[in-house]
């Protein structure tokens, strides 16, 4: 491509719009000359193919259109960079805030957990090989909860058939603490959903869909007391560790604390926005309720 052709192309791209003032005309002439001298050297260094690749629309576009096109390109590039950073944020965020020492400790902790799981797995497999499984049958419907006493002498189970059974783990004999009863009986007249033993195994608490909690004497298998305060089915009861503090959780979204030794109501706690269906204890006075 000749030098004259390049000059014509440059002038066609950079030619300003005509105005009527002489001062502007002089300024435009100076601008054209500076553009020609600066841009001409750049075009001479380009390969002929690069110049020929320019589209007719780019050559014919005005200065305003060119600025608009470049602005759109910059905006699109910025959006792509932001999207790429957001995609990598969660992947890299944890590593950014961890130094080498933290990473080393984290790896060591994971290895320790893996070693413990391996030990537990081997112990369970060894237990399965050494001991035979025992099957206990007595309930007519699904079993909802089981509890073994501290001395591993007896196991207690409750069922949707409203029965509660005491099992002798040595002789495999069973005793019914409660059989299926009618609505006017002393025991539960609906599904029994949860049971719990106190610290010495002498009191068994049971609860279910009849909105009541029953306290049983495990020695005589007799009913001690019926506790009523919930307005809906009770999904869980739990004695505190090494105490007679008893707590219950219900579909009425309340958490109630009882004194089983005094057969007395203590307090009601609120907090769940929907029904809670399980409960456990940390110690004698601290309990955890949750919704599964």
Order of alpha helices (4+ residues) and beta strands (2+ residues): alpha-alpha-alpha-alpha-alpha-alpha-beta-beta-beta-beta-beta-beta-beta-beta-beta-beta-beta-beta-beta-beta
